[in-house]
Amino acid sequence: MNLYEAIFVRKSVRNYTNEALSAQMLEDILVQFDEIKGLFGGIETELAIFDNREGQYRMLSMLGIKAPYYLVLYSEEKDKALMNAGYLLEQLSLYLCTRGLGSCFVGNPFLKKKYVHRENKRVMAVLAFGKAKGPCTRKPAEAKRLTLAEMCVYKETPRQWMKQLLDAARMAPSSMNSQPWRFVVFDNRIHIFSKKHASDRLGRWDELNFGIMFSHMMVMAEELWLDVDLIRLDELSQKNFPNNQYVLSAILRP
């Protein structure tokens, strides 16, 4: 299984054994992180692995996720840093799936003050991981996701590779399965919008969610040998949309 294949079968795992992982496995994860290029340049990041098999970090979330290990992403506090963090950690989540391990984003991690900062960086996102109690994959049809028809507006009949790219984006996990992304597709462009939420509780994590979604999009683009540029168009950013907020546009070149 490669990262592309993992997009469609990975699931969020919330129950883990307390089994130890080998030192080589932990090293492989750090090496994999070093090989991932960030979504945006100029944002310094650092990855730490917290061994929580003895419960010393007491990292809890509103979902009560207790795992033997956590990937803690430290980042500079810059514009789009949270989106970049989601992008990086989701690629690691896919990688863990290819290695037979489960993982899940921790929505509201609790860390003692001494662990929150590292030099000029602070904790930006956390991924729980380890050996799952039960399977760490599921069939694509079992994923509770909106259809492309529900989240896309097509200005013309899309090409097959465009549908494949959008389907990978559709499969991305999101906080409380909110699936905030909406797409307007025209020729080789995907204009990407965030659905406005009635509750700030959902909207506060949208930047992280979109980083996760862009991770799926970029992994699929690499599989299809597509070049993708993510840009923000002034003519769209200045418009007011009643139900959605403009995020970015993806320009694709086969």
CORPE-V503680 format. One record per pair of residues at least 4 apart in sequence whose ideal C-beta (glycine too) atoms are under 8 Angstrom apart, sorted by the first residue. I is the first residue (numbers start at 1). J is the second residue. If there is no record, write none. Layout:
((I/J) (I/J))
This chain:
((1/5) (1/6) (1/9) (1/97) (1/98) (2/6) (2/98) (3/7) (3/91) (3/94) (3/95) (3/98) (3/219) (4/168) (4/219) (4/220) (4/222) (4/223) (5/9) (5/98) (6/10) (6/94) (6/95) (6/97) (6/98) (7/94) (7/168) (7/171) (7/216) (7/219) (7/220) (8/140) (8/143) (8/168) (8/171) (9/97) (9/137) (9/138) (9/139) (9/140) (10/93) (10/94) (10/97) (10/136) (10/137) (11/102) (11/135) (11/136) (11/137) (11/138) (11/142) (11/143) (12/103) (12/104) (12/105) (12/173) (13/102) (13/103) (13/104) (13/128) (13/132) (13/136) (14/63) (14/64) (14/65) (14/104) (15/132) (15/133) (15/134) (16/66) (16/67) (16/68) (16/102) (16/128) (16/129) (16/130) (16/131) (16/132) (16/133) (17/68) (17/130) (17/131) (17/132) (17/133) (18/53) (18/68) (18/130) (19/68) (19/130) (19/131) (20/53) (20/68) (21/25) (21/26) (21/68) (21/69) (21/101) (21/130) (21/131) (22/26) (23/27) (24/28) (25/29) (25/99) (26/30) (26/49) (26/69) (27/31) (28/32) (28/99) (29/33) (29/49) (29/71) (29/92) (29/95) (29/96) (30/34) (30/47) (30/49) (31/35) (32/36) (32/92) (32/95) (33/47) (33/88) (33/92) (36/88) (36/91) (36/92) (38/43) (38/45) (38/84) (38/87) (38/88) (39/80) (39/83) (39/84) (39/87) (39/88) (39/211) (39/214) (39/215) (39/218) (39/230) (40/80) (40/83) (40/84) (42/78) (43/75) (43/76) (43/78) (43/80) (43/81) (43/84) (44/75) (44/76) (44/120) (44/121) (45/73) (45/74) (45/75) (45/76) (45/84) (45/85) (45/88) (45/121) (45/124) (46/73) (46/74) (46/75) (46/118) (46/121) (47/71) (47/72) (47/73) (47/74) (47/88) (47/92) (48/71) (48/72) (48/74) (48/118) (49/69) (49/70) (49/71) (49/72) (50/57) (50/59) (50/69) (50/70) (50/71) (50/72) (50/115) (51/68) (51/69) (52/56) (52/57) (52/59) (52/66) (52/67) (52/68) (52/69) (52/70) (53/68) (53/69) (55/66) (57/70) (57/111) (57/112) (57/115) (58/110) (59/70) (59/106) (59/109) (59/110) (59/111) (59/126) (59/128) (60/64) (60/65) (60/66) (60/108) (60/109) (60/110) (61/65) (61/106) (61/107) (61/108) (61/109) (61/110) (62/107) (62/108) (63/104) (63/107) (65/104) (65/106) (65/128) (66/128) (67/104) (67/128) (67/129) (67/130) (68/130) (68/131) (69/128) (69/129) (69/130) (70/106) (70/109) (70/126) (70/127) (70/128) (70/129) (71/89) (71/92) (71/103) (71/126) (71/127) (71/129) (72/109) (72/111) (72/115) (72/123) (72/126) (73/85) (73/88) (73/89) (73/123) (73/124) (73/125) (73/126) (73/127) (74/117) (74/118) (74/121) (74/122) (74/123) (74/124) (75/81) (75/84) (75/85) (75/121) (75/122) (75/124) (76/81) (76/120) (76/121) (77/81) (77/121) (77/122) (80/84) (80/207) (81/85) (81/124) (82/86) (82/124) (82/125) (82/207) (82/208) (82/211) (83/87) (83/207) (83/208) (83/210) (83/211) (83/214) (84/88) (84/211) (85/89) (85/124) (85/125) (85/208) (85/211) (86/90) (86/125) (86/207) (86/208) (86/209) (86/210) (86/211) (86/212) (86/214) (86/215) (87/91) (87/211) (87/212) (87/214) (87/215) (87/218) (88/92) (88/211) (88/215) (89/93) (89/105) (89/125) (89/127) (89/212) (90/94) (90/172) (90/173) (90/211) (90/212) (90/215) (90/216) (91/95) (91/215) (91/219) (92/96) (92/103) (92/127) (93/97) (93/103) (93/105) (93/127) (93/129) (94/98) (94/215) (94/219) (95/99) (96/101) (96/102) (96/103) (96/129) (97/101) (97/102) (97/103) (97/136) (97/137) (100/131) (100/136) (101/129) (101/130) (101/131) (101/132) (101/136) (102/129) (102/130) (102/131) (102/132) (102/136) (103/127) (103/128) (103/129) (103/136) (104/127) (104/128) (104/129) (105/125) (105/126) (105/127) (105/128) (105/173) (105/175) (105/208) (105/212) (106/126) (106/127) (106/128) (107/175) (107/205) (109/123) (109/126) (111/115) (111/116) (111/123) (112/116) (115/123) (116/122) (116/123) (117/121) (117/122) (117/123) (118/122) (125/208) (132/136) (138/142) (138/143) (140/171) (143/171) (144/177) (145/170) (145/171) (145/179) (146/150) (146/151) (146/170) (146/179) (147/151) (147/170) (148/152) (148/163) (148/166) (148/167) (148/170) (151/170) (151/179) (151/181) (151/182) (151/183) (152/166) (152/182) (152/183) (152/184) (152/185) (153/182) (153/183) (153/184) (153/185) (154/158) (154/185) (155/184) (155/185) (155/186) (155/187) (156/186) (156/187) (158/162) (158/163) (158/166) (158/185) (159/163) (160/164) (161/165) (161/224) (161/226) (161/254) (162/166) (162/185) (162/188) (162/190) (162/252) (163/167) (164/168) (164/220) (164/224) (165/169) (165/190) (165/217) (165/220) (165/221) (165/224) (165/226) (165/252) (166/170) (166/183) (166/185) (166/190) (167/171) (167/220) (168/172) (168/216) (168/217) (168/219) (168/220) (169/181) (169/183) (169/213) (169/214) (169/216) (169/217) (169/220) (171/216) (172/181) (172/209) (172/212) (172/213) (172/215) (172/216) (173/177) (173/212) (174/178) (174/179) (174/180) (174/205) (174/209) (174/212) (174/213) (175/202) (175/205) (175/208) (175/209) (176/202) (178/197) (178/202) (178/205) (178/206) (178/209) (179/195) (180/194) (180/195) (180/197) (180/202) (180/203) (180/206) (180/209) (180/210) (181/192) (181/193) (181/194) (181/195) (181/209) (181/210) (181/213) (182/192) (182/193) (182/194) (182/195) (182/244) (183/190) (183/191) (183/192) (183/193) (184/190) (184/191) (184/193) (185/189) (185/190) (185/191) (186/191) (188/251) (188/252) (188/253) (188/254) (189/249) (189/250) (189/251) (189/252) (190/249) (190/250) (190/252) (191/233) (191/236) (191/246) (191/249) (192/210) (192/246) (192/247) (192/248) (192/249) (192/250) (193/241) (193/244) (193/245) (193/246) (193/247) (194/206) (194/210) (194/244) (194/245) (194/246) (194/247) (195/243) (195/244) (196/203) (196/243) (196/244) (196/245) (197/201) (197/202) (197/203) (197/206) (199/203) (200/204) (202/206) (205/209) (206/210) (207/211) (208/212) (209/213) (210/214) (210/247) (211/215) (212/216) (213/217) (214/218) (214/230) (215/219) (216/220) (217/221) (217/228) (217/250) (218/222) (218/228) (219/223) (220/224) (221/226) (221/227) (221/228) (221/252) (222/226) (224/254) (225/254) (226/252) (226/253) (226/254) (227/252) (227/253) (228/250) (228/251) (228/252) (228/253) (229/250) (229/251) (229/253) (230/248) (230/249) (230/250) (230/251) (231/248) (231/249) (231/251) (232/236) (232/237) (232/246) (232/248) (232/249) (233/237) (233/246) (233/249) (234/238) (235/239) (236/246) (236/249) (237/246) (239/246) (241/245) (241/246))
